[in-house]
């Protein structure tokens, strides 16, 4: 008869904290079992309370630091230990970036079989007051933030990573809704949206090019993010007039606009109808841009049937789950001279880069950006080129 599993939920464990892992926690072990520990730093000894238990691992929150790291600091936010919004407020900013670089390195090595040095680039500032799009949970009319992996509401007076220009919605009650968003654009215009409202529109500006965006739709949340990523993509691709390009998962047309400005003929593909509507408006002045609404895989398959056999450049900016094998294969079949892959999840990036390598494309350059300070989120731009000696048919 199998031994009964010990129930550890709520138990306090003394743990030696090991390496950082993707997701905002570090890895420790208890009685041979993996423990994912939040609010800890590699090398620390902590007392942690178990919050979740599965047959494969435990989750725990560090509640007492027995041996602190030299990189531990006082969190600037009083809610940092209970709110689920930030992961690393207890870590000094420079070391946060070293930890994030290690997450990218580890994902590439472990998932992609790729050895690559990673340096985390970062905007200036103290890591606070940057988030231009805030979504707050609302429970019984009270706004706040959910605790980590929970629907327990944490009532807060303000969010320390929220951009100071976002409207104050925390001092009000919001009966009858489940969430409320507070948004400020790069032009300083604001919007407040509840879960019961349709999205209003704002205008964002990148290098004097203006983009209409639904206030509740996707746009990078750091004020410098869109410009940073455009610059990285354009520097990596080095587009030339007369070349052909794909902008896949194009959103409201951010990269397509700059590729067209460089003289490229661009096919831009996006699945979200609202984003496509805005992209058509944003790029109406660019006759060289064709915008298709639909899944990237199906649109590429249709384009191939209609005679598209090759392109010069590709921008891939997929959702967090990555592009996937089918899309990667269709991109490689078009034999571009360069591919810029914009990734918000290092694990998905590593999986897709491994697939690209089997199809004859390797990393020409890789840049990582800390555009979400105090959180575990990361943006990467990998530029891929045909591997030497690989002949594409």
C-alpha positions as CSV (number, residue, x, y, z in Angstrom):
1,X,0.0,0.0,0.0
2,X,1.4,3.4,-1.0
3,X,2.4,5.8,1.7
4,X,0.0,8.6,2.4
5,X,1.3,11.9,1.0
6,X,2.0,14.5,3.7
7,X,-0.2,17.5,3.5
8,X,2.0,20.6,3.6
9,X,-0.3,23.4,2.8
10,X,0.3,26.2,5.4
11,X,3.4,24.5,6.7
12,X,6.6,26.6,7.4
13,X,9.7,25.2,5.8
14,X,13.3,26.2,6.2
15,X,14.8,26.4,2.7
16,X,18.2,27.0,1.1
17,X,17.2,29.1,-2.0
18,X,18.7,28.1,-5.3
19,X,18.6,29.7,-8.8
20,X,16.0,32.0,-10.2
21,X,13.4,30.5,-12.5
22,X,11.0,32.0,-15.1
23,X,7.9,33.3,-13.4
24,X,9.1,35.5,-10.6
25,X,10.3,32.8,-8.1
26,X,13.4,30.9,-7.2
27,X,13.9,27.2,-6.9
28,X,14.6,25.3,-3.6
29,X,14.1,21.7,-2.5
30,X,12.4,20.1,0.4
31,X,12.8,16.4,1.0
32,X,13.8,16.0,-2.6
33,X,10.8,17.9,-3.9
34,X,11.0,21.1,-6.0
35,X,9.7,24.2,-4.2
36,X,9.0,27.4,-6.2
37,X,9.6,30.2,-3.7
38,X,8.4,33.8,-4.1
39,X,10.0,36.9,-2.4
40,X,13.4,35.1,-2.1
41,X,16.8,35.7,-3.7
42,X,19.3,33.0,-4.8
43,X,21.6,32.1,-2.0
44,X,19.3,33.1,0.9
45,X,18.1,30.9,3.7
46,X,14.4,31.5,4.3
47,X,11.4,30.3,6.2
48,X,8.6,29.9,3.7
49,X,4.9,29.1,4.0
50,X,3.6,26.5,1.6
51,X,0.7,27.9,-0.5
52,X,0.2,25.2,-3.1
53,X,1.0,21.5,-3.3
54,X,1.0,19.1,-6.3
55,X,2.4,15.7,-6.9
56,X,5.4,17.3,-8.6
57,X,6.2,20.5,-6.8
58,X,5.3,22.9,-4.0
59,X,4.8,26.7,-4.1
60,X,5.7,28.8,-1.1
61,X,6.1,32.4,0.0
62,X,9.2,33.5,2.0
63,X,7.9,35.0,5.2
64,X,11.1,35.2,7.2
65,X,14.6,35.8,5.9
66,X,17.1,33.9,8.0
67,X,20.2,34.6,5.9
68,X,19.6,37.6,3.6
69,X,21.3,38.3,0.2
70,X,23.4,41.3,-0.2
71,X,21.1,42.3,-3.0
72,X,18.0,42.4,-0.8
73,X,16.4,45.9,-0.3
74,X,13.4,47.3,1.4
75,X,10.5,47.1,-1.1
76,X,9.3,50.5,-2.1
77,X,5.6,49.4,-2.0
78,X,4.0,48.3,1.3
79,X,1.9,45.7,-0.7
80,X,4.8,44.0,-2.4
81,X,4.6,40.9,-0.2
82,X,0.9,40.3,-0.8
83,X,-0.1,41.9,-4.2
84,X,0.4,39.6,-7.2
85,X,1.5,42.5,-9.5
86,X,5.2,42.7,-8.8
87,X,7.8,39.9,-8.2
88,X,11.1,41.6,-7.4
89,X,10.6,44.7,-5.4
90,X,12.7,43.1,-2.6
91,X,15.7,42.9,-5.1
92,X,18.0,45.8,-6.0
93,X,17.3,47.0,-9.6
94,X,20.7,46.0,-11.0
95,X,20.5,42.5,-9.6
96,X,16.9,42.1,-10.9
97,X,18.4,42.6,-14.4
98,X,21.1,40.0,-13.8
99,X,18.4,37.5,-12.6
100,X,16.3,38.2,-15.7
101,X,19.3,37.7,-18.0
102,X,19.9,34.4,-16.3
103,X,16.3,33.4,-16.9
104,X,16.8,34.1,-20.6
105,X,20.1,32.2,-20.7
106,X,18.6,29.2,-18.9
107,X,15.6,29.0,-21.1
108,X,17.7,29.1,-24.2
109,X,20.0,26.4,-22.9
110,X,17.5,24.1,-21.3
111,X,14.7,24.3,-23.9
112,X,16.5,25.4,-27.0
113,X,19.9,23.8,-26.6
114,X,21.4,27.2,-27.3
115,X,24.3,28.6,-25.4
116,X,24.2,32.4,-25.5
117,X,25.4,35.2,-23.3
118,X,22.6,37.6,-22.5
119,X,22.9,41.3,-21.3
120,X,19.7,42.9,-20.0
121,X,19.3,46.4,-21.4
122,X,17.1,48.8,-19.5
123,X,15.6,52.3,-19.6
124,X,16.8,54.9,-17.1
125,X,14.9,55.4,-13.8
126,X,14.3,53.7,-10.5
127,X,11.9,51.1,-11.9
128,X,8.8,52.8,-10.6
129,X,6.0,54.9,-12.2
130,X,6.2,53.4,-15.7
131,X,3.1,51.3,-16.3
132,X,0.7,53.2,-18.6
133,X,-2.0,50.6,-18.7
134,X,-3.4,49.4,-15.4
135,X,-6.1,46.9,-14.9
136,X,-7.5,46.6,-11.4
137,X,-9.8,43.9,-10.1
138,X,-13.1,44.9,-8.6
139,X,-14.9,42.8,-5.9
140,X,-18.2,44.1,-4.5
141,X,-17.4,47.5,-5.9
142,X,-14.0,47.8,-4.3
143,X,-11.0,48.1,-6.6
144,X,-7.6,46.6,-5.9
145,X,-5.2,43.9,-7.1
146,X,-5.5,40.2,-6.7
147,X,-3.0,38.3,-4.6
148,X,-0.6,36.0,-6.5
149,X,-2.4,33.0,-8.0
150,X,-5.6,34.0,-6.1
151,X,-8.9,35.8,-6.4
152,X,-8.4,37.3,-3.0
153,X,-8.5,41.1,-3.4
154,X,-5.7,43.2,-2.0
155,X,-7.0,46.8,-1.3
156,X,-4.3,49.3,-2.2
157,X,-4.1,53.1,-2.1
158,X,-1.9,53.3,-5.2
159,X,0.3,51.2,-7.4
160,X,3.9,52.2,-7.3
161,X,4.7,51.0,-10.8
162,X,1.7,52.8,-12.3
163,X,2.5,55.8,-14.4
164,X,1.6,59.0,-12.5
165,X,-0.5,60.1,-15.5
166,X,-3.0,57.2,-15.2
167,X,-6.3,58.3,-13.8
168,X,-7.1,57.7,-10.1
169,X,-9.6,54.9,-10.0
170,X,-8.6,53.4,-6.6
171,X,-10.3,56.1,-4.5
172,X,-13.7,55.4,-6.0
173,X,-16.1,52.5,-5.9
174,X,-17.1,50.6,-9.0
175,X,-20.4,48.7,-8.4
176,X,-21.5,46.1,-10.9
177,X,-18.2,45.5,-12.7
178,X,-15.4,43.0,-12.3
179,X,-12.5,45.2,-13.4
180,X,-11.6,48.8,-14.2
181,X,-8.7,50.0,-16.4
182,X,-6.8,53.3,-16.1
183,X,-4.8,54.2,-19.2
184,X,-2.6,57.2,-20.2
185,X,-1.2,57.6,-23.7
186,X,2.2,58.9,-24.9
187,X,0.3,62.2,-25.7
188,X,-1.0,62.5,-22.2
189,X,-4.6,61.6,-23.0
190,X,-6.4,59.3,-20.5
191,X,-9.1,56.8,-20.5
192,X,-11.0,54.8,-17.9
193,X,-12.7,51.6,-19.0
194,X,-14.8,49.1,-17.0
195,X,-15.5,45.4,-17.8
196,X,-19.0,46.5,-19.0
197,X,-17.7,49.2,-21.4
198,X,-16.4,49.1,-25.0
199,X,-13.0,50.4,-25.7
200,X,-12.4,54.0,-26.4
201,X,-9.5,55.2,-28.6
202,X,-6.2,56.8,-27.8
203,X,-3.2,57.9,-30.0
204,X,0.3,56.7,-29.3
205,X,3.4,58.3,-30.9
206,X,6.6,56.5,-31.9
207,X,9.3,58.6,-33.7
208,X,6.7,61.1,-34.9
209,X,4.5,58.3,-36.4
210,X,1.1,58.3,-34.8
211,X,-0.9,55.1,-34.0
212,X,-4.5,54.9,-33.1
213,X,-5.1,52.2,-30.4
214,X,-8.1,51.0,-28.5
215,X,-7.6,52.0,-24.9
216,X,-8.4,48.5,-23.9
217,X,-6.4,46.9,-26.7
218,X,-2.8,45.8,-26.9
219,X,0.0,48.4,-26.7
220,X,3.3,48.1,-24.9
221,X,2.8,49.4,-21.3
222,X,6.2,51.0,-20.7
223,X,6.4,54.5,-22.3
224,X,9.8,53.7,-24.0
225,X,8.9,50.1,-25.0
226,X,7.4,50.7,-28.5
227,X,10.3,52.9,-29.5
228,X,12.9,50.6,-28.1
229,X,11.5,47.6,-29.9
230,X,11.1,49.4,-33.2
231,X,14.7,50.6,-33.0
232,X,15.9,47.1,-32.2
233,X,14.0,45.5,-35.0
234,X,15.0,48.0,-37.6
235,X,18.6,47.9,-36.6
236,X,18.6,44.2,-36.7
237,X,16.8,43.8,-40.1
238,X,18.5,46.7,-41.9
239,X,15.7,47.0,-44.4
240,X,16.4,48.5,-47.9
241,X,14.1,50.2,-50.4
242,X,12.6,47.7,-52.8
243,X,12.6,44.7,-50.4
244,X,9.6,42.7,-49.4
245,X,8.6,42.1,-45.8
246,X,6.1,40.3,-43.6
247,X,4.9,41.8,-40.3
248,X,3.2,38.8,-38.6
249,X,1.0,39.4,-35.5
250,X,1.2,43.0,-36.6
251,X,-1.3,44.5,-34.0
252,X,-2.1,48.0,-35.0
253,X,0.7,48.1,-37.5
254,X,3.7,49.3,-35.4
255,X,6.5,47.6,-37.3
256,X,4.8,47.6,-40.7
257,X,4.7,51.4,-40.6
258,X,8.5,51.7,-40.2
259,X,9.2,49.0,-42.7
260,X,7.1,50.8,-45.3
261,X,8.8,54.1,-44.4
262,X,12.1,52.3,-45.2
263,X,10.8,51.5,-48.7
264,X,9.6,47.9,-48.2
265,X,6.5,46.4,-49.6
266,X,4.8,44.8,-46.5
267,X,2.2,42.1,-46.0
268,X,0.9,42.6,-42.4
269,X,-1.2,39.9,-40.7
270,X,-3.2,40.1,-37.5
271,X,-6.0,38.0,-36.1
272,X,-7.8,40.6,-33.9
273,X,-10.5,42.5,-35.9
274,X,-10.3,45.6,-33.8
275,X,-6.5,45.8,-34.2
276,X,-6.8,45.3,-37.9
277,X,-9.4,48.1,-38.1
278,X,-6.9,50.4,-36.4
279,X,-4.0,49.2,-38.5
280,X,-5.9,50.1,-41.7
281,X,-6.4,53.6,-40.3
282,X,-2.9,53.9,-39.1
283,X,-1.3,52.8,-42.4
284,X,-3.8,54.4,-44.8
285,X,-1.0,56.6,-46.1
286,X,1.2,53.6,-47.0
287,X,0.2,52.2,-50.4
288,X,2.9,49.6,-50.1
289,X,1.3,47.9,-47.1
290,X,-1.3,45.1,-47.5
291,X,-3.2,44.1,-44.3
292,X,-4.8,40.7,-43.9
293,X,-7.1,39.8,-41.0
294,X,-6.9,36.1,-40.0
295,X,-4.7,33.5,-38.3
296,X,-1.1,33.9,-39.3
297,X,-0.8,30.2,-40.3
298,X,-3.8,30.3,-42.6
299,X,-3.0,33.6,-44.2
300,X,0.5,32.4,-45.0
301,X,-0.8,29.2,-46.4
302,X,-3.2,31.2,-48.6
303,X,-0.4,33.5,-49.7
304,X,1.7,30.5,-50.7
305,X,-1.1,29.1,-52.8
306,X,-1.4,32.4,-54.5
307,X,2.3,32.4,-55.5
308,X,4.2,34.0,-52.5
309,X,7.4,31.9,-52.6
310,X,9.9,34.2,-50.9
311,X,10.4,37.4,-49.0
312,X,13.4,39.4,-47.9
313,X,12.5,40.2,-44.2
314,X,10.1,39.0,-41.5
315,X,9.0,40.4,-38.2
316,X,7.5,37.9,-35.8
317,X,5.8,39.4,-32.7
318,X,3.7,36.5,-31.5
319,X,1.6,36.2,-28.3
320,X,3.1,34.8,-25.1
321,X,2.6,31.2,-26.4
322,X,5.0,31.8,-29.3
323,X,4.6,31.3,-33.0
324,X,4.7,27.5,-33.0
325,X,6.1,25.0,-35.4
326,X,3.7,25.5,-38.3
327,X,4.2,29.2,-38.5
328,X,8.0,28.9,-38.0
329,X,8.1,26.3,-40.9
330,X,6.1,28.6,-43.2
331,X,8.3,31.5,-42.4
332,X,11.5,29.5,-43.1
333,X,10.0,28.2,-46.4
334,X,9.9,31.8,-47.6
335,X,13.8,32.0,-47.2
336,X,14.0,35.5,-45.8
337,X,17.5,36.9,-45.4
338,X,16.7,38.1,-41.9
339,X,14.0,37.5,-39.3
340,X,13.3,39.7,-36.3
341,X,11.6,37.7,-33.6
342,X,10.1,39.9,-30.8
343,X,9.3,37.7,-27.7
344,X,7.7,38.4,-24.4
345,X,8.3,34.9,-23.1
346,X,11.8,33.4,-23.1
347,X,10.5,29.8,-22.9
348,X,8.4,30.2,-26.1
349,X,11.3,32.0,-27.7
350,X,13.6,29.2,-27.0
351,X,11.2,26.6,-28.4
352,X,10.7,28.5,-31.6
353,X,14.4,29.2,-32.0
354,X,15.1,25.5,-31.7
355,X,12.6,24.9,-34.5
356,X,14.2,27.6,-36.6
357,X,17.6,26.0,-36.1
358,X,16.4,22.7,-37.5
359,X,15.2,24.6,-40.6
360,X,18.5,26.4,-41.2
361,X,18.2,29.6,-39.2
362,X,20.4,30.7,-36.4
363,X,20.8,33.7,-34.1
364,X,22.7,36.6,-35.6
365,X,22.0,38.8,-32.6
366,X,19.9,38.7,-29.4
367,X,19.0,41.7,-27.3
368,X,17.0,41.5,-24.0
369,X,15.2,44.5,-22.5
370,X,13.9,45.1,-19.0
371,X,10.8,47.0,-20.0
372,X,8.8,45.8,-17.0
373,X,10.9,46.6,-13.9
374,X,9.9,45.0,-10.6
375,X,8.1,42.2,-12.4
376,X,9.5,39.0,-14.0
377,X,8.5,40.0,-17.5
378,X,11.1,40.4,-20.2
379,X,11.1,41.4,-23.9
380,X,13.7,40.0,-26.3
381,X,14.5,40.7,-29.9
382,X,16.3,37.9,-31.7
383,X,17.6,38.5,-35.3
384,X,17.9,35.2,-37.2
385,X,19.9,34.6,-40.4
386,X,20.5,31.5,-42.6
387,X,23.1,29.3,-41.1
388,X,26.3,29.0,-43.1
389,X,26.3,26.1,-45.5
390,X,22.5,25.7,-45.4
391,X,20.9,25.8,-48.7
392,X,17.2,26.7,-48.7
393,X,15.0,25.3,-51.5
